[in-house]
Amino acid sequence: MLFPVWSTIDSDPMKLFLILFLGVLGLDWGSKALVRARLPLGAEVSIFPFFSLTHVENTGIAFGLFQGRNLFFLVLGLSVMTGLIIYAVRLRHEDRFTSLVLAGVLGGALGNLLDRIFYGAVTDFLDFYWGSHHWPSFNVADSTICVGMVLLAYKAFQKSPSAGTTH
């Protein structure tokens, strides 16, 4: 086998869950640390005509909604994460796809939660725009949470193989 380590990771759903969880968390926190270290708050670096790195702090939730409620979102985040962890651990053998999607969502959620704890706000920096119209800045954690929720919604609306059949 070309990658013998992969067979042991692939055979244990918890290992794969942890690798994905820690990978998302590391990518999120590493990218935010670089932004905080290299880009002053409010500064913008244009990358493409439609994309910039812009250092902003967010005390609200996704897309800058509900600013100034950091403590509320800290408590809410801890509660939701606890429920998702319990759910993901229970699913790890029966529904591997959902469990792995939840690993990415949880990695992103913890990244934003740690920002709230250590910095009092979430660091956002990915800024997409068209002309003067900007999409609210976001980060790696926001991306994984949103993609994960879309995947979970898609899976929830899929018909099961036995749905629609009568016996």
Buried (B, 14 or more C-beta within 10 A) or exposed (E): EEEEEEEEBEEEBBEBBBEBBEBBBEBBBEBBEEBBEEBEEEBBBEEEEEBBBBBBBBBBBBEBEBEEEBEEBBEEBBEBBEEBBEBBBEBBEEBBEBBBBBBBBBBBBBBBBBBBEEEEBBBBBBBBBEEEEEEBBBBBBBBBBBBBEEBBEEEEEEEEEEEEEEE
